[in-house]
Amino acid sequence: MKTYVLDSFALLAMFRNEPGAPRVQRIFSLGFAGEASLVIAVVNLGEVIYRTIREFGAKRAQAVLGECRTLPIAVVAIDEQLAIAAAIIKGTIRISYADCIAAALAQRLDATLVSSGKSRTSQSNGFRGRRYPNACSAVNGVMSRLR
């Protein structure tokens, strides 16, 4: 079964009905049908909530959280190894630490990262699956030395 890790911008695009929303909805359809596993790191879910509060207020954020709880998404806690893997990615790629957590989680689960790419490029309309091979090599190298 294919696994998708969603970053905050994937969910935000869906809730805002942005151009990438149909792709995210297709991925959720796979999750509801049991054909794919969907995962989000708790910090990325938190990012969805705080951004919604800033843009639309606490009441809308509470509704968004309620909607998230009805979706077929497993929320994953951050442990020390994931935090370190994200830090290594952050040291090699200029993206936000929350995005690094999503990328590290995707690497850990051998999953496809679903992102709007807003924080990565100026092309913010398309969604794409993304892997970070150079960062993954760095993570694997440092993590093997930490064990």
C-alpha positions as CSV (number, residue, x, y, z in Angstrom):
1,M,0.0,0.0,0.0
2,K,1.3,3.4,-0.9
3,T,2.0,5.9,1.9
4,Y,1.6,9.6,1.7
5,V,3.0,12.1,4.2
6,L,1.1,15.4,4.1
7,D,2.7,18.7,5.0
8,S,0.6,21.6,6.3
9,F,0.2,23.3,3.0
10,A,-1.5,20.2,1.4
11,L,-4.2,20.4,4.1
12,L,-4.4,24.1,3.9
13,A,-4.9,24.1,0.2
14,M,-7.8,21.7,0.6
15,F,-9.5,23.8,3.3
16,R,-8.9,27.0,1.3
17,N,-10.0,25.4,-2.0
18,E,-6.7,26.4,-3.6
19,P,-5.6,25.0,-7.0
20,G,-3.9,21.9,-5.5
21,A,-7.1,20.9,-3.6
22,P,-8.4,18.4,-6.1
23,R,-5.1,16.4,-5.9
24,V,-5.3,16.3,-2.1
25,Q,-8.9,15.2,-2.3
26,R,-7.9,12.4,-4.6
27,I,-5.3,11.2,-2.1
28,F,-7.9,11.4,0.6
29,S,-10.2,9.3,-1.6
30,L,-7.5,6.6,-1.7
31,G,-7.2,6.8,2.1
32,F,-11.0,6.4,2.6
33,A,-11.0,3.5,0.2
34,G,-8.2,1.8,2.1
35,E,-5.9,2.0,-0.9
36,A,-3.3,4.3,0.7
37,S,-2.1,5.3,4.1
38,L,-2.1,9.0,4.9
39,V,0.1,10.4,7.6
40,I,0.9,13.9,9.1
41,A,3.3,14.9,11.8
42,V,1.7,16.5,14.8
43,V,3.8,19.7,14.2
44,N,2.4,20.0,10.7
45,L,-1.1,19.6,12.0
46,G,-0.3,22.3,14.5
47,E,0.9,24.5,11.6
48,V,-2.5,24.1,9.9
49,I,-4.3,25.2,13.1
50,Y,-2.1,28.3,13.8
51,R,-2.2,29.4,10.2
52,T,-6.0,29.1,10.2
53,I,-6.2,31.1,13.4
54,R,-4.1,33.9,11.9
55,E,-6.2,34.0,8.7
56,F,-9.7,33.2,9.8
57,G,-9.8,33.1,13.6
58,A,-10.1,30.5,16.4
59,K,-13.6,29.5,15.6
60,R,-12.7,28.4,12.0
61,A,-9.5,26.7,13.3
62,Q,-11.6,24.7,15.7
63,A,-13.8,23.6,12.8
64,V,-10.8,22.7,10.7
65,L,-9.4,20.6,13.5
66,G,-12.8,18.8,13.7
67,E,-12.7,18.2,9.9
68,C,-9.1,16.9,10.2
69,R,-10.3,14.3,12.8
70,T,-12.8,12.9,10.3
71,L,-10.1,12.4,7.6
72,P,-8.2,9.1,7.2
73,I,-5.0,10.6,8.5
74,A,-2.7,9.1,11.1
75,V,-1.1,11.8,13.3
76,V,2.4,11.0,14.2
77,A,4.3,12.3,17.3
78,I,7.8,13.6,17.0
79,D,10.5,11.6,18.6
80,E,14.2,12.3,19.1
81,Q,15.3,10.5,15.9
82,L,12.8,12.3,13.8
83,A,13.8,15.6,15.2
84,I,17.5,14.9,14.5
85,A,16.7,13.7,11.0
86,A,14.7,16.9,10.4
87,A,17.6,19.0,11.8
88,I,20.0,17.3,9.3
89,I,17.7,18.0,6.5
90,K,17.4,21.6,7.7
91,G,21.2,21.8,7.6
92,T,21.3,20.8,4.0
93,I,18.2,22.4,2.5
94,R,16.8,25.9,3.0
95,I,13.2,25.0,4.0
96,S,11.3,25.5,7.2
97,Y,11.9,23.1,10.1
98,A,8.3,22.0,10.0
99,D,8.8,21.1,6.4
100,C,11.9,19.2,7.3
101,I,10.0,17.2,9.8
102,A,7.5,16.2,7.1
103,A,10.4,15.3,4.8
104,A,12.1,13.3,7.5
105,L,8.9,11.4,8.3
106,A,8.4,10.7,4.6
107,Q,11.9,9.3,4.5
108,R,11.4,7.2,7.6
109,L,8.2,5.7,6.2
110,D,9.5,5.4,2.6
111,A,6.5,7.6,1.6
112,T,5.7,10.3,-0.9
113,L,5.7,13.8,0.6
114,V,2.6,15.8,-0.5
115,S,3.2,19.5,-0.5
116,S,2.1,22.6,-2.2
117,G,5.8,23.6,-2.5
118,K,4.9,27.2,-1.3
119,S,7.8,27.3,1.1
120,R,10.2,25.7,-1.5
121,T,9.6,27.4,-4.8
122,S,7.8,30.3,-6.4
123,Q,5.6,27.7,-8.2
124,S,2.9,27.4,-5.5
125,N,-0.1,26.1,-7.5
126,G,1.0,22.5,-8.2
127,F,1.2,19.7,-5.8
128,R,3.9,17.1,-6.1
129,G,5.3,14.1,-4.4
130,R,8.9,14.9,-3.4
131,R,11.9,13.1,-2.2
132,Y,15.2,14.6,-0.9
133,P,17.9,12.1,-2.0
134,N,20.9,14.3,-0.9
135,A,19.3,15.0,2.5
136,C,18.4,11.4,2.9
137,S,22.0,10.4,2.4
138,A,23.1,12.9,5.0
139,V,20.4,11.7,7.4
140,N,21.4,8.1,7.0
141,G,25.1,8.9,7.4
142,V,24.7,10.9,10.6
143,M,22.0,8.6,12.1
144,S,24.3,5.6,11.6
145,R,27.1,7.4,13.6
146,L,24.6,8.3,16.4
147,R,23.6,4.7,17.0
